[in-house]
Amino acid sequence: VGTAGNSVTPIVPNEYIALLILVPMAGAAVGLRTWKLRTDEGRTRLLALEREQAEALRGAVEHERARIARELHDVVTHHVSVMIIQAGAARTIMERSPGQAGEALLAVEAGGRAAMTELRHVMGLLTMDAEGGRTDGAEAGEELSPQPGLDQLGTLVGRVRDAGLPVDLTVTGRPRAVPSGIGLAAYRVVQEALTNTVKHASGAGASVTVEYAPERLRVEVTDTGGGAGAGAGNGRGLIGLRERLTVYGGTLSTGPCPAGGYRVEALIPLEAL
């Protein structure tokens, strides 16, 4: 600061005033640019996350559709195939043995009812509302029957026997409780194999073996071979079984037996007791 009577000397020289103005403006511009870049990066990450979520949802929907298709295939193919065989037998013996024809028709009716029960179960799972209520038109208080498992193999084998296919069921090892998904997978293996025998090996006999080992469950179905059945298949059932077993770390092997006939074997790991 100058003395009295003299001009006042500026604290900041004039040549620096422009710099003092430009520096904050430049800082603000850099900050604005940084904020914009971060905003763009955040938007990009958000879009990528939304795409990932959409892809995950699409994959989940496709997986669920495949699961439902397998369930419907297993239920419908088995019951309809058995009903076709029984209806054909009833038609053949209708005139000479009305009593046996009536029994065959009763078996057709029972098979249809069993198919409807399983279909109602599958469809009921699809139509559960968010609060757990039924939306498939079932009567109030009606409970969904559980999915079949190893404890239902006797009923399955009996139904196939009623269709005219001799079947032996053998259980070895110490029976034990298995997860419901594994029990259902094992049941579907037997169901698909016996259905194929009914359809493609008319006149054959079949054997079902369930072996409980400490670390695995083995399910084997063999038949003795026979004449042409109801028609050729497309192999979709066996493909579905392989996918079903893969979920539990299991494997499926299929092929002709050395002495004739066909063999289906499933190996499913179990936790050791």
PELIN-V127669 format. One record per residue. D_LAST is the distance of its C-alpha to the last C-alpha in whole Angstrom. Layout:
D_LAST
D_LAST
//
This chain:
95
99
101
104
106
103
101
97
95
92
89
87
89
89
88
84
85
83
81
79
79
78
75
73
74
72
69
69
69
66
64
65
64
60
59
60
58
55
56
55
52
51
52
50
47
47
48
45
43
44
44
40
39
41
39
36
37
38
35
33
36
36
32
32
35
33
30
32
34
31
30
34
34
31
32
36
36
34
36
39
39
38
41
43
43
43
46
48
47
49
52
52
52
54
57
56
53
53
51
48
49
49
45
44
46
44
41
42
42
39
38
40
38
35
36
37
34
32
35
35
32
32
35
35
32
35
37
36
38
37
37
35
37
38
41
41
43
40
42
41
38
36
33
31
29
25
25
23
20
18
20
23
23
25
28
28
29
31
33
33
35
37
38
39
36
35
31
29
25
22
19
17
13
11
12
9
11
11
13
17
18
16
17
21
21
19
22
25
24
25
28
29
29
31
33
34
35
37
39
40
39
41
41
38
35
31
28
25
22
18
15
12
10
7
8
11
13
16
19
23
26
29
33
36
38
41
44
44
43
44
44
42
40
39
36
35
32
30
31
29
26
26
26
24
21
22
21
17
18
18
21
24
26
29
32
34
33
35
37
37
36
33
29
27
23
21
17
15
12
9
6
4
0
//
